[in-house]
Amino acid sequence: MTDNDLLLQQFTAPHQVTPQLRQALVECWVEVTNSGGAAGFPFPPIDEKQAAPAVDRIVGSLAPQTSRLLTATVEGELVGWLNVRRDTFELIAHWGTLHHVQTRPARRGRGFGVALMSELRKIARDEMGLEQLHLAARGGVGLEEFYGRLGWKEVGRWPAALRLAPSDDRDEILMLLAPL
């Protein structure tokens, strides 16, 4: 990948998301989930009927101060995306929460996830005025190592909080990126 190949774009309002982008988001989410990715649907396989309403909720909630969508494309193909949200309640308005970080499985290992996370950090700090970011990650799939390489710190765990199957309980790992 060269810097010229990757296009990072953010969306801050529902009308900015075209039908083509919406469909690409749905397809990516199905692909990521069905390959075992921990991106919001715990029980694969899923199909477009399940992913589309979830994408629509994210797109419908986009607003400059409270919810942004960040996408990564290469030559017009969506290769990854994420959503960052903040609550405007005074006590917690200084931090945001990262949701649904995903890159297409066939495109992993090329730096797209790192590029998304780097751009997110700038947007959260410089445009949204956030001081820290939080996320919850599924244990047992190496996510804490990925985020750790990017400066995130594990701040806690909920042991066996996620039950993926009768004998497959996973920790939910709570992570923090601060300062931005």
C-alpha positions, 0 to 999 in steps of 0.5 A: 500500500502507498499513501496514494492508494488509501482514501480515508473519509469521515461522515458526520451526517446521514445524508452524506452516506450514499446508497452505494456506501451503505451497501458496502458497509453492510457487505463488509460487516457480513464478511467480517462477522462471517470470518469470525471477526468481533464486530458486533454480531456474536453468532455468525453466520449473518446476512444482509437482513441482520447487518443492514438495520445495524448500519442504518442505526449507525448512519441515522445517528451521525452528527458532528458532535456525537457520532462519526463514521470513518471509512477506508477505501482503496481504488473505490473499494471499502476496505475498512470502517469504524464508528466513534460516539460520544455522550454529551452528558456533562460528566462524560462529554470529554471522552468517546467510545469506539465501535465496530472497527473492522477491515475486510479479511482479505485486506488485513495486514496491509496497514488499513486498520492502523491508518483508520485508528491513526486518523480516528485519533486526530479526528477525536482530538482535533475535531470532536474535542475529546480527551480520551477514547474507550472501547470494549474488545472481545478476548481471545482473538488478539484484539488487545495486542492490536490496540496495545501496539497503537497506544491503547491500555487495558484498564479492566476486564469482565471475566467470562462476560461474553458467551459465544457458545456453551463452552466458549466464554470470553472476557470483555477487555476494557481499553483506554487511549489517553491522552489523545 
